[in-house]
């Protein structure tokens, strides 16, 4: 069991795992904060982990109330912006 309130958001971004990035999404307070901070952290993941992250993120967004189409649009935008920075 993980106590989210005890986890530091900056630490979650530094750890290079998919789970840490997803926990950051859950812990973040505002959607703008999520995407601003995550963009850089995601670029540090290898290709396979990035693909898994985006798949998990899409599921998380759908579970949060977005339609599958809306969730895919968010993921597509994040992937495009990540590719531009590489």
PDB file with one MODEL, atoms N, CA, C and O in Angstrom:
MODEL        1
ATOM      1  N   UNK A   1       0.852  -1.178   0.000  1.00  0.00           N
ATOM      2  CA  UNK A   1       0.000   0.000   0.000  1.00  0.00           C
ATOM      3  C   UNK A   1       0.893   1.234   0.000  1.00  0.00           C
ATOM      4  O   UNK A   1       1.900   1.293   0.707  1.00  0.00           O
ATOM      5  N   UNK A   2       0.507   2.211  -0.801  1.00  0.00           N
ATOM      6  CA  UNK A   2       1.277   3.446  -0.920  1.00  0.00           C
ATOM      7  C   UNK A   2       0.465   4.597  -0.350  1.00  0.00           C
ATOM      8  O   UNK A   2      -0.691   4.793  -0.724  1.00  0.00           O
ATOM      9  N   UNK A   3       1.060   5.347   0.541  1.00  0.00           N
ATOM     10  CA  UNK A   3       0.418   6.524   1.120  1.00  0.00           C
ATOM     11  C   UNK A   3       0.830   7.733   0.275  1.00  0.00           C
ATOM     12  O   UNK A   3       1.925   8.272   0.438  1.00  0.00           O
ATOM     13  N   UNK A   4      -0.058   8.149  -0.625  1.00  0.00           N
ATOM     14  CA  UNK A   4       0.265   9.220  -1.566  1.00  0.00           C
ATOM     15  C   UNK A   4       0.632  10.534  -0.885  1.00  0.00           C
ATOM     16  O   UNK A   4       1.478  11.279  -1.381  1.00  0.00           O
ATOM     17  N   UNK A   5       0.008  10.814   0.231  1.00  0.00           N
ATOM     18  CA  UNK A   5       0.285  12.088   0.897  1.00  0.00           C
ATOM     19  C   UNK A   5       1.730  12.184   1.380  1.00  0.00           C
ATOM     20  O   UNK A   5       2.231  13.283   1.616  1.00  0.00           O
ATOM     21  N   UNK A   6       2.398  11.050   1.527  1.00  0.00           N
ATOM     22  CA  UNK A   6       3.778  11.041   2.002  1.00  0.00           C
ATOM     23  C   UNK A   6       4.810  11.133   0.869  1.00  0.00           C
ATOM     24  O   UNK A   6       6.004  11.285   1.127  1.00  0.00           O
ATOM     25  N   UNK A   7       4.352  11.042  -0.368  1.00  0.00           N
ATOM     26  CA  UNK A   7       5.273  11.067  -1.494  1.00  0.00           C
ATOM     27  C   UNK A   7       5.478  12.485  -2.010  1.00  0.00           C
ATOM     28  O   UNK A   7       4.517  13.232  -2.193  1.00  0.00           O
ATOM     29  N   UNK A   8       6.714  12.843  -2.239  1.00  0.00           N
ATOM     30  CA  UNK A   8       7.069  14.152  -2.767  1.00  0.00           C
ATOM     31  C   UNK A   8       6.891  14.152  -4.285  1.00  0.00           C
ATOM     32  O   UNK A   8       7.381  13.253  -4.967  1.00  0.00           O
ATOM     33  N   UNK A   9       6.197  15.148  -4.809  1.00  0.00           N
ATOM     34  CA  UNK A   9       5.941  15.197  -6.245  1.00  0.00           C
ATOM     35  C   UNK A   9       7.229  15.292  -7.065  1.00  0.00           C
ATOM     36  O   UNK A   9       7.344  14.663  -8.117  1.00  0.00           O
ATOM     37  N   UNK A  10       8.174  16.058  -6.597  1.00  0.00           N
ATOM     38  CA  UNK A  10       9.453  16.192  -7.329  1.00  0.00           C
ATOM     39  C   UNK A  10      10.171  14.846  -7.385  1.00  0.00           C
ATOM     40  O   UNK A  10      10.760  14.496  -8.408  1.00  0.00           O
ATOM     41  N   UNK A  11      10.123  14.103  -6.303  1.00  0.00           N
ATOM     42  CA  UNK A  11      10.757  12.783  -6.274  1.00  0.00           C
ATOM     43  C   UNK A  11      10.087  11.858  -7.277  1.00  0.00           C
ATOM     44  O   UNK A  11      10.761  11.107  -7.982  1.00  0.00           O
ATOM     45  N   UNK A  12       8.746  11.911  -7.343  1.00  0.00           N
ATOM     46  CA  UNK A  12       8.025  11.066  -8.293  1.00  0.00           C
ATOM     47  C   UNK A  12       8.437  11.353  -9.729  1.00  0.00           C
ATOM     48  O   UNK A  12       8.484  10.444 -10.558  1.00  0.00           O
ATOM     49  N   UNK A  13       8.731  12.602 -10.023  1.00  0.00           N
ATOM     50  CA  UNK A  13       9.163  12.959 -11.375  1.00  0.00           C
ATOM     51  C   UNK A  13      10.581  12.484 -11.668  1.00  0.00           C
ATOM     52  O   UNK A  13      10.902  12.149 -12.808  1.00  0.00           O
ATOM     53  N   UNK A  14      11.427  12.455 -10.647  1.00  0.00           N
ATOM     54  CA  UNK A  14      12.824  12.059 -10.848  1.00  0.00           C
ATOM     55  C   UNK A  14      13.001  10.557 -11.017  1.00  0.00           C
ATOM     56  O   UNK A  14      13.886  10.115 -11.749  1.00  0.00           O
ATOM     57  N   UNK A  15      12.171   9.773 -10.350  1.00  0.00           N
ATOM     58  CA  UNK A  15      12.282   8.323 -10.429  1.00  0.00           C
ATOM     59  C   UNK A  15      11.855   7.895 -11.826  1.00  0.00           C
ATOM     60  O   UNK A  15      10.805   8.313 -12.313  1.00  0.00           O
ATOM     61  N   UNK A  16      12.662   7.068 -12.468  1.00  0.00           N
ATOM     62  CA  UNK A  16      12.419   6.707 -13.865  1.00  0.00           C
ATOM     63  C   UNK A  16      11.621   5.419 -13.999  1.00  0.00           C
ATOM     64  O   UNK A  16      12.094   4.427 -14.553  1.00  0.00           O
ATOM     65  N   UNK A  17      10.387   5.461 -13.474  1.00  0.00           N
ATOM     66  CA  UNK A  17       9.484   4.317 -13.625  1.00  0.00           C
ATOM     67  C   UNK A  17       8.122   4.818 -14.100  1.00  0.00           C
ATOM     68  O   UNK A  17       7.760   5.978 -13.899  1.00  0.00           O
ATOM     69  N   UNK A  18       7.399   3.936 -14.720  1.00  0.00           N
ATOM     70  CA  UNK A  18       6.051   4.281 -15.177  1.00  0.00           C
ATOM     71  C   UNK A  18       5.154   4.553 -13.973  1.00  0.00           C
ATOM     72  O   UNK A  18       4.374   5.506 -13.975  1.00  0.00           O
ATOM     73  N   UNK A  19       5.266   3.716 -12.951  1.00  0.00           N
ATOM     74  CA  UNK A  19       4.423   3.862 -11.769  1.00  0.00           C
ATOM     75  C   UNK A  19       4.620   5.227 -11.106  1.00  0.00           C
ATOM     76  O   UNK A  19       3.646   5.852 -10.687  1.00  0.00           O
ATOM     77  N   UNK A  20       5.852   5.689 -11.006  1.00  0.00           N
ATOM     78  CA  UNK A  20       6.086   6.985 -10.369  1.00  0.00           C
ATOM     79  C   UNK A  20       5.410   8.110 -11.147  1.00  0.00           C
ATOM     80  O   UNK A  20       4.896   9.056 -10.551  1.00  0.00           O
ATOM     81  N   UNK A  21       5.410   8.011 -12.464  1.00  0.00           N
ATOM     82  CA  UNK A  21       4.763   9.045 -13.290  1.00  0.00           C
ATOM     83  C   UNK A  21       3.241   8.993 -13.120  1.00  0.00           C
ATOM     84  O   UNK A  21       2.589  10.035 -13.053  1.00  0.00           O
ATOM     85  N   UNK A  22       2.683   7.800 -13.052  1.00  0.00           N
ATOM     86  CA  UNK A  22       1.243   7.673 -12.850  1.00  0.00           C
ATOM     87  C   UNK A  22       0.833   8.147 -11.455  1.00  0.00           C
ATOM     88  O   UNK A  22      -0.220   8.765 -11.298  1.00  0.00           O
ATOM     89  N   UNK A  23       1.642   7.868 -10.457  1.00  0.00           N
ATOM     90  CA  UNK A  23       1.355   8.358  -9.107  1.00  0.00           C
ATOM     91  C   UNK A  23       1.418   9.875  -9.068  1.00  0.00           C
ATOM     92  O   UNK A  23       0.654  10.513  -8.343  1.00  0.00           O
ATOM     93  N   UNK A  24       2.316  10.450  -9.837  1.00  0.00           N
ATOM     94  CA  UNK A  24       2.395  11.910  -9.927  1.00  0.00           C
ATOM     95  C   UNK A  24       1.081  12.462 -10.488  1.00  0.00           C
ATOM     96  O   UNK A  24       0.553  13.452  -9.980  1.00  0.00           O
ATOM     97  N   UNK A  25       0.559  11.822 -11.531  1.00  0.00           N
ATOM     98  CA  UNK A  25      -0.696  12.267 -12.130  1.00  0.00           C
ATOM     99  C   UNK A  25      -1.808  12.257 -11.080  1.00  0.00           C
ATOM    100  O   UNK A  25      -2.596  13.199 -10.994  1.00  0.00           O
ATOM    101  N   UNK A  26      -1.866  11.204 -10.295  1.00  0.00           N
ATOM    102  CA  UNK A  26      -2.897  11.084  -9.265  1.00  0.00           C
ATOM    103  C   UNK A  26      -2.710  12.148  -8.182  1.00  0.00           C
ATOM    104  O   UNK A  26      -3.689  12.690  -7.670  1.00  0.00           O
ATOM    105  N   UNK A  27      -1.475  12.444  -7.837  1.00  0.00           N
ATOM    106  CA  UNK A  27      -1.175  13.375  -6.748  1.00  0.00           C
ATOM    107  C   UNK A  27      -1.282  14.842  -7.156  1.00  0.00           C
ATOM    108  O   UNK A  27      -1.562  15.691  -6.310  1.00  0.00           O
ATOM    109  N   UNK A  28      -1.068  15.153  -8.412  1.00  0.00           N
ATOM    110  CA  UNK A  28      -1.067  16.549  -8.864  1.00  0.00           C
ATOM    111  C   UNK A  28      -2.432  17.193  -8.626  1.00  0.00           C
ATOM    112  O   UNK A  28      -3.474  16.543  -8.701  1.00  0.00           O
ATOM    113  N   UNK A  29      -2.388  18.461  -8.344  1.00  0.00           N
ATOM    114  CA  UNK A  29      -3.601  19.180  -7.986  1.00  0.00           C
ATOM    115  C   UNK A  29      -4.310  19.811  -9.179  1.00  0.00           C
ATOM    116  O   UNK A  29      -5.533  19.944  -9.168  1.00  0.00           O
ATOM    117  N   UNK A  30      -3.574  20.194 -10.186  1.00  0.00           N
ATOM    118  CA  UNK A  30      -4.174  20.842 -11.348  1.00  0.00           C
ATOM    119  C   UNK A  30      -3.682  20.181 -12.627  1.00  0.00           C
ATOM    120  O   UNK A  30      -2.530  19.756 -12.711  1.00  0.00           O
ATOM    121  N   UNK A  31      -4.554  20.097 -13.614  1.00  0.00           N
ATOM    122  CA  UNK A  31      -4.215  19.434 -14.869  1.00  0.00           C
ATOM    123  C   UNK A  31      -3.044  20.128 -15.567  1.00  0.00           C
ATOM    124  O   UNK A  31      -2.209  19.460 -16.177  1.00  0.00           O
ATOM    125  N   UNK A  32      -2.972  21.460 -15.482  1.00  0.00           N
ATOM    126  CA  UNK A  32      -1.870  22.186 -16.107  1.00  0.00           C
ATOM    127  C   UNK A  32      -0.535  21.784 -15.482  1.00  0.00           C
ATOM    128  O   UNK A  32       0.472  21.634 -16.174  1.00  0.00           O
ATOM    129  N   UNK A  33      -0.550  21.616 -14.173  1.00  0.00           N
ATOM    130  CA  UNK A  33       0.653  21.202 -13.449  1.00  0.00           C
ATOM    131  C   UNK A  33       1.103  19.829 -13.920  1.00  0.00           C
ATOM    132  O   UNK A  33       2.295  19.587 -14.110  1.00  0.00           O
ATOM    133  N   UNK A  34       0.151  18.942 -14.106  1.00  0.00           N
ATOM    134  CA  UNK A  34       0.466  17.582 -14.527  1.00  0.00           C
ATOM    135  C   UNK A  34       1.232  17.589 -15.836  1.00  0.00           C
ATOM    136  O   UNK A  34       2.316  17.011 -15.926  1.00  0.00           O
ATOM    137  N   UNK A  35       0.682  18.234 -16.842  1.00  0.00           N
ATOM    138  CA  UNK A  35       1.271  18.163 -18.169  1.00  0.00           C
ATOM    139  C   UNK A  35       2.574  18.945 -18.276  1.00  0.00           C
ATOM    140  O   UNK A  35       3.489  18.519 -18.980  1.00  0.00           O
ATOM    141  N   UNK A  36       2.672  20.058 -17.606  1.00  0.00           N
ATOM    142  CA  UNK A  36       3.905  20.846 -17.640  1.00  0.00           C
ATOM    143  C   UNK A  36       5.071  20.041 -17.075  1.00  0.00           C
ATOM    144  O   UNK A  36       6.124  19.945 -17.706  1.00  0.00           O
ATOM    145  N   UNK A  37       4.892  19.478 -15.922  1.00  0.00           N
ATOM    146  CA  UNK A  37       5.968  18.748 -15.246  1.00  0.00           C
ATOM    147  C   UNK A  37       6.234  17.385 -15.873  1.00  0.00           C
ATOM    148  O   UNK A  37       7.382  16.945 -15.941  1.00  0.00           O
ATOM    149  N   UNK A  38       5.183  16.719 -16.327  1.00  0.00           N
ATOM    150  CA  UNK A  38       5.354  15.374 -16.866  1.00  0.00           C
ATOM    151  C   UNK A  38       6.083  15.337 -18.203  1.00  0.00           C
ATOM    152  O   UNK A  38       6.795  14.373 -18.488  1.00  0.00           O
ATOM    153  N   UNK A  39       5.920  16.353 -19.017  1.00  0.00           N
ATOM    154  CA  UNK A  39       6.513  16.354 -20.354  1.00  0.00           C
ATOM    155  C   UNK A  39       8.005  16.063 -20.301  1.00  0.00           C
ATOM    156  O   UNK A  39       8.504  15.223 -21.050  1.00  0.00           O
ATOM    157  N   UNK A  40       8.703  16.740 -19.436  1.00  0.00           N
ATOM    158  CA  UNK A  40      10.146  16.540 -19.322  1.00  0.00           C
ATOM    159  C   UNK A  40      10.477  15.167 -18.743  1.00  0.00           C
ATOM    160  O   UNK A  40      11.391  14.492 -19.217  1.00  0.00           O
ATOM    161  N   UNK A  41       9.743  14.764 -17.735  1.00  0.00           N
ATOM    162  CA  UNK A  41      10.016  13.486 -17.084  1.00  0.00           C
ATOM    163  C   UNK A  41       9.759  12.308 -18.023  1.00  0.00           C
ATOM    164  O   UNK A  41      10.494  11.321 -17.994  1.00  0.00           O
ATOM    165  N   UNK A  42       8.745  12.404 -18.835  1.00  0.00           N
ATOM    166  CA  UNK A  42       8.417  11.320 -19.765  1.00  0.00           C
ATOM    167  C   UNK A  42       9.518  11.152 -20.798  1.00  0.00           C
ATOM    168  O   UNK A  42       9.833  10.030 -21.195  1.00  0.00           O
ATOM    169  N   UNK A  43      10.101  12.250 -21.230  1.00  0.00           N
ATOM    170  CA  UNK A  43      11.162  12.180 -22.235  1.00  0.00           C
ATOM    171  C   UNK A  43      12.383  11.411 -21.737  1.00  0.00           C
ATOM    172  O   UNK A  43      13.202  10.968 -22.542  1.00  0.00           O
ATOM    173  N   UNK A  44      12.512  11.251 -20.444  1.00  0.00           N
ATOM    174  CA  UNK A  44      13.642  10.505 -19.883  1.00  0.00           C
ATOM    175  C   UNK A  44      13.413   8.992 -19.925  1.00  0.00           C
ATOM    176  O   UNK A  44      14.349   8.219 -19.720  1.00  0.00           O
ATOM    177  N   UNK A  45      12.182   8.568 -20.188  1.00  0.00           N
ATOM    178  CA  UNK A  45      11.877   7.139 -20.259  1.00  0.00           C
ATOM    179  C   UNK A  45      12.310   6.578 -21.611  1.00  0.00           C
ATOM    180  O   UNK A  45      12.324   7.293 -22.613  1.00  0.00           O
ATOM    181  N   UNK A  46      12.664   5.294 -21.630  1.00  0.00           N
ATOM    182  CA  UNK A  46      12.984   4.682 -22.923  1.00  0.00           C
ATOM    183  C   UNK A  46      11.685   4.466 -23.701  1.00  0.00           C
ATOM    184  O   UNK A  46      10.595   4.599 -23.143  1.00  0.00           O
ATOM    185  N   UNK A  47      11.802   4.135 -24.983  1.00  0.00           N
ATOM    186  CA  UNK A  47      10.650   4.052 -25.886  1.00  0.00           C
ATOM    187  C   UNK A  47       9.569   3.091 -25.373  1.00  0.00           C
ATOM    188  O   UNK A  47       8.383   3.422 -25.395  1.00  0.00           O
ATOM    189  N   UNK A  48       9.976   1.912 -24.914  1.00  0.00           N
ATOM    190  CA  UNK A  48       9.020   0.924 -24.430  1.00  0.00           C
ATOM    191  C   UNK A  48       8.249   1.443 -23.217  1.00  0.00           C
ATOM    192  O   UNK A  48       7.034   1.270 -23.126  1.00  0.00           O
ATOM    193  N   UNK A  49       8.957   2.073 -22.293  1.00  0.00           N
ATOM    194  CA  UNK A  49       8.302   2.608 -21.097  1.00  0.00           C
ATOM    195  C   UNK A  49       7.381   3.772 -21.451  1.00  0.00           C
ATOM    196  O   UNK A  49       6.321   3.930 -20.844  1.00  0.00           O
ATOM    197  N   UNK A  50       7.779   4.592 -22.437  1.00  0.00           N
ATOM    198  CA  UNK A  50       6.907   5.680 -22.874  1.00  0.00           C
ATOM    199  C   UNK A  50       5.591   5.132 -23.406  1.00  0.00           C
ATOM    200  O   UNK A  50       4.522   5.634 -23.060  1.00  0.00           O
ATOM    201  N   UNK A  51       5.668   4.102 -24.249  1.00  0.00           N
ATOM    202  CA  UNK A  51       4.459   3.515 -24.823  1.00  0.00           C
ATOM    203  C   UNK A  51       3.548   2.961 -23.723  1.00  0.00           C
ATOM    204  O   UNK A  51       2.333   3.152 -23.764  1.00  0.00           O
ATOM    205  N   UNK A  52       4.133   2.286 -22.754  1.00  0.00           N
ATOM    206  CA  UNK A  52       3.338   1.746 -21.645  1.00  0.00           C
ATOM    207  C   UNK A  52       2.722   2.874 -20.827  1.00  0.00           C
ATOM    208  O   UNK A  52       1.558   2.803 -20.432  1.00  0.00           O
ATOM    209  N   UNK A  53       3.518   3.919 -20.575  1.00  0.00           N
ATOM    210  CA  UNK A  53       3.012   5.055 -19.815  1.00  0.00           C
ATOM    211  C   UNK A  53       1.791   5.659 -20.485  1.00  0.00           C
ATOM    212  O   UNK A  53       0.769   5.891 -19.840  1.00  0.00           O
ATOM    213  N   UNK A  54       1.903   5.914 -21.794  1.00  0.00           N
ATOM    214  CA  UNK A  54       0.787   6.524 -22.508  1.00  0.00           C
ATOM    215  C   UNK A  54      -0.447   5.621 -22.502  1.00  0.00           C
ATOM    216  O   UNK A  54      -1.573   6.113 -22.428  1.00  0.00           O
ATOM    217  N   UNK A  55      -0.249   4.334 -22.578  1.00  0.00           N
ATOM    218  CA  UNK A  55      -1.370   3.398 -22.522  1.00  0.00           C
ATOM    219  C   UNK A  55      -2.046   3.456 -21.153  1.00  0.00           C
ATOM    220  O   UNK A  55      -3.273   3.507 -21.063  1.00  0.00           O
ATOM    221  N   UNK A  56      -1.246   3.450 -20.093  1.00  0.00           N
ATOM    222  CA  UNK A  56      -1.789   3.527 -18.736  1.00  0.00           C
ATOM    223  C   UNK A  56      -2.462   4.879 -18.495  1.00  0.00           C
ATOM    224  O   UNK A  56      -3.514   4.956 -17.860  1.00  0.00           O
ATOM    225  N   UNK A  57      -1.836   5.948 -19.014  1.00  0.00           N
ATOM    226  CA  UNK A  57      -2.405   7.285 -18.837  1.00  0.00           C
ATOM    227  C   UNK A  57      -3.769   7.368 -19.506  1.00  0.00           C
ATOM    228  O   UNK A  57      -4.705   7.937 -18.943  1.00  0.00           O
ATOM    229  N   UNK A  58      -3.887   6.813 -20.687  1.00  0.00           N
ATOM    230  CA  UNK A  58      -5.172   6.824 -21.392  1.00  0.00           C
ATOM    231  C   UNK A  58      -6.236   6.121 -20.542  1.00  0.00           C
ATOM    232  O   UNK A  58      -7.353   6.621 -20.406  1.00  0.00           O
ATOM    233  N   UNK A  59      -5.895   4.984 -19.981  1.00  0.00           N
ATOM    234  CA  UNK A  59      -6.848   4.254 -19.127  1.00  0.00           C
ATOM    235  C   UNK A  59      -7.210   5.076 -17.896  1.00  0.00           C
ATOM    236  O   UNK A  59      -8.371   5.110 -17.487  1.00  0.00           O
ATOM    237  N   UNK A  60      -6.233   5.729 -17.315  1.00  0.00           N
ATOM    238  CA  UNK A  60      -6.470   6.563 -16.133  1.00  0.00           C
ATOM    239  C   UNK A  60      -7.390   7.731 -16.484  1.00  0.00           C
ATOM    240  O   UNK A  60      -8.287   8.066 -15.711  1.00  0.00           O
ATOM    241  N   UNK A  61      -7.175   8.345 -17.629  1.00  0.00           N
ATOM    242  CA  UNK A  61      -8.013   9.468 -18.048  1.00  0.00           C
ATOM    243  C   UNK A  61      -9.447   9.020 -18.315  1.00  0.00           C
ATOM    244  O   UNK A  61     -10.394   9.725 -17.965  1.00  0.00           O
ATOM    245  N   UNK A  62      -9.610   7.857 -18.931  1.00  0.00           N
ATOM    246  CA  UNK A  62     -10.955   7.320 -19.171  1.00  0.00           C
ATOM    247  C   UNK A  62     -11.639   7.033 -17.836  1.00  0.00           C
ATOM    248  O   UNK A  62     -12.825   7.316 -17.664  1.00  0.00           O
ATOM    249  N   UNK A  63     -10.891   6.474 -16.903  1.00  0.00           N
ATOM    250  CA  UNK A  63     -11.441   6.202 -15.571  1.00  0.00           C
ATOM    251  C   UNK A  63     -11.789   7.464 -14.809  1.00  0.00           C
ATOM    252  O   UNK A  63     -12.594   7.434 -13.878  1.00  0.00           O
ATOM    253  N   UNK A  64     -11.179   8.580 -15.208  1.00  0.00           N
ATOM    254  CA  UNK A  64     -11.447   9.861 -14.558  1.00  0.00           C
ATOM    255  C   UNK A  64     -12.613  10.601 -15.196  1.00  0.00           C
ATOM    256  O   UNK A  64     -12.985  11.684 -14.745  1.00  0.00           O
ATOM    257  N   UNK A  65     -13.199  10.016 -16.257  1.00  0.00           N
ATOM    258  CA  UNK A  65     -14.387  10.629 -16.829  1.00  0.00           C
ATOM    259  C   UNK A  65     -14.275  11.098 -18.268  1.00  0.00           C
ATOM    260  O   UNK A  65     -15.277  11.516 -18.849  1.00  0.00           O
ATOM    261  N   UNK A  66     -13.091  11.043 -18.863  1.00  0.00           N
ATOM    262  CA  UNK A  66     -12.966  11.407 -20.261  1.00  0.00           C
ATOM    263  C   UNK A  66     -13.471  10.277 -21.143  1.00  0.00           C
ATOM    264  O   UNK A  66     -13.428   9.108 -20.760  1.00  0.00           O
ATOM    265  N   UNK A  67     -13.948  10.635 -22.319  1.00  0.00           N
ATOM    266  CA  UNK A  67     -14.325   9.607 -23.277  1.00  0.00           C
ATOM    267  C   UNK A  67     -13.038   9.011 -23.849  1.00  0.00           C
ATOM    268  O   UNK A  67     -11.987   9.648 -23.768  1.00  0.00           O
ATOM    269  N   UNK A  68     -13.092   7.814 -24.422  1.00  0.00           N
ATOM    270  CA  UNK A  68     -11.884   7.253 -25.031  1.00  0.00           C
ATOM    271  C   UNK A  68     -11.277   8.182 -26.091  1.00  0.00           C
ATOM    272  O   UNK A  68     -10.055   8.283 -26.202  1.00  0.00           O
ATOM    273  N   UNK A  69     -12.126   8.854 -26.863  1.00  0.00           N
ATOM    274  CA  UNK A  69     -11.632   9.776 -27.895  1.00  0.00           C
ATOM    275  C   UNK A  69     -10.909  10.969 -27.258  1.00  0.00           C
ATOM    276  O   UNK A  69      -9.839  11.361 -27.724  1.00  0.00           O
ATOM    277  N   UNK A  70     -11.481  11.543 -26.205  1.00  0.00           N
ATOM    278  CA  UNK A  70     -10.852  12.667 -25.515  1.00  0.00           C
ATOM    279  C   UNK A  70      -9.517  12.251 -24.894  1.00  0.00           C
ATOM    280  O   UNK A  70      -8.524  12.974 -24.979  1.00  0.00           O
ATOM    281  N   UNK A  71      -9.514  11.076 -24.270  1.00  0.00           N
ATOM    282  CA  UNK A  71      -8.284  10.574 -23.648  1.00  0.00           C
ATOM    283  C   UNK A  71      -7.207  10.368 -24.697  1.00  0.00           C
ATOM    284  O   UNK A  71      -6.047  10.707 -24.464  1.00  0.00           O
ATOM    285  N   UNK A  72      -7.568   9.821 -25.844  1.00  0.00           N
ATOM    286  CA  UNK A  72      -6.598   9.601 -26.911  1.00  0.00           C
ATOM    287  C   UNK A  72      -6.048  10.928 -27.435  1.00  0.00           C
ATOM    288  O   UNK A  72      -4.870  11.015 -27.779  1.00  0.00           O
ATOM    289  N   UNK A  73      -6.885  11.952 -27.497  1.00  0.00           N
ATOM    290  CA  UNK A  73      -6.429  13.269 -27.941  1.00  0.00           C
ATOM    291  C   UNK A  73      -5.379  13.835 -26.982  1.00  0.00           C
ATOM    292  O   UNK A  73      -4.373  14.394 -27.417  1.00  0.00           O
ATOM    293  N   UNK A  74      -5.614  13.689 -25.696  1.00  0.00           N
ATOM    294  CA  UNK A  74      -4.649  14.163 -24.695  1.00  0.00           C
ATOM    295  C   UNK A  74      -3.326  13.426 -24.864  1.00  0.00           C
ATOM    296  O   UNK A  74      -2.262  14.045 -24.872  1.00  0.00           O
ATOM    297  N   UNK A  75      -3.394  12.116 -24.999  1.00  0.00           N
ATOM    298  CA  UNK A  75      -2.193  11.296 -25.156  1.00  0.00           C
ATOM    299  C   UNK A  75      -1.465  11.676 -26.442  1.00  0.00           C
ATOM    300  O   UNK A  75      -0.242  11.816 -26.445  1.00  0.00           O
ATOM    301  N   UNK A  76      -2.208  11.844 -27.530  1.00  0.00           N
ATOM    302  CA  UNK A  76      -1.590  12.215 -28.810  1.00  0.00           C
ATOM    303  C   UNK A  76      -0.857  13.545 -28.706  1.00  0.00           C
ATOM    304  O   UNK A  76       0.255  13.685 -29.216  1.00  0.00           O
ATOM    305  N   UNK A  77      -1.474  14.520 -28.047  1.00  0.00           N
ATOM    306  CA  UNK A  77      -0.846  15.834 -27.876  1.00  0.00           C
ATOM    307  C   UNK A  77       0.441  15.717 -27.069  1.00  0.00           C
ATOM    308  O   UNK A  77       1.451  16.333 -27.409  1.00  0.00           O
ATOM    309  N   UNK A  78       0.404  14.931 -26.008  1.00  0.00           N
ATOM    310  CA  UNK A  78       1.602  14.760 -25.185  1.00  0.00           C
ATOM    311  C   UNK A  78       2.707  14.074 -25.980  1.00  0.00           C
ATOM    312  O   UNK A  78       3.871  14.464 -25.890  1.00  0.00           O
ATOM    313  N   UNK A  79       2.348  13.052 -26.758  1.00  0.00           N
ATOM    314  CA  UNK A  79       3.354  12.340 -27.561  1.00  0.00           C
ATOM    315  C   UNK A  79       3.967  13.279 -28.596  1.00  0.00           C
ATOM    316  O   UNK A  79       5.182  13.266 -28.796  1.00  0.00           O
ATOM    317  N   UNK A  80       3.145  14.090 -29.254  1.00  0.00           N
ATOM    318  CA  UNK A  80       3.647  15.010 -30.270  1.00  0.00           C
ATOM    319  C   UNK A  80       4.596  16.029 -29.664  1.00  0.00           C
ATOM    320  O   UNK A  80       5.654  16.300 -30.231  1.00  0.00           O
ATOM    321  N   UNK A  81       4.239  16.588 -28.539  1.00  0.00           N
ATOM    322  CA  UNK A  81       5.096  17.565 -27.885  1.00  0.00           C
ATOM    323  C   UNK A  81       6.399  16.931 -27.417  1.00  0.00           C
ATOM    324  O   UNK A  81       7.455  17.560 -27.473  1.00  0.00           O
ATOM    325  N   UNK A  82       6.325  15.696 -26.960  1.00  0.00           N
ATOM    326  CA  UNK A  82       7.527  14.988 -26.546  1.00  0.00           C
ATOM    327  C   UNK A  82       8.457  14.728 -27.704  1.00  0.00           C
ATOM    328  O   UNK A  82       9.674  14.840 -27.554  1.00  0.00           O
ATOM    329  N   UNK A  83       7.913  14.381 -28.862  1.00  0.00           N
ATOM    330  CA  UNK A  83       8.717  14.141 -30.047  1.00  0.00           C
ATOM    331  C   UNK A  83       9.385  15.411 -30.548  1.00  0.00           C
ATOM    332  O   UNK A  83      10.504  15.360 -31.059  1.00  0.00           O
ATOM    333  N   UNK A  84       8.712  16.556 -30.409  1.00  0.00           N
ATOM    334  CA  UNK A  84       9.271  17.824 -30.842  1.00  0.00           C
ATOM    335  C   UNK A  84      10.498  18.205 -30.024  1.00  0.00           C
ATOM    336  O   UNK A  84      11.419  18.837 -30.541  1.00  0.00           O
ATOM    337  N   UNK A  85      10.516  17.824 -28.750  1.00  0.00           N
ATOM    338  CA  UNK A  85      11.635  18.176 -27.881  1.00  0.00           C
ATOM    339  C   UNK A  85      12.838  17.273 -28.045  1.00  0.00           C
ATOM    340  O   UNK A  85      13.936  17.626 -27.615  1.00  0.00           O
ATOM    341  N   UNK A  86      12.658  16.117 -28.657  1.00  0.00           N
ATOM    342  CA  UNK A  86      13.766  15.155 -28.783  1.00  0.00           C
ATOM    343  C   UNK A  86      14.723  15.554 -29.862  1.00  0.00           C
ATOM    344  O   UNK A  86      15.710  14.857 -30.101  1.00  0.00           O
TER     345      UNK A  86
ENDMDL
END
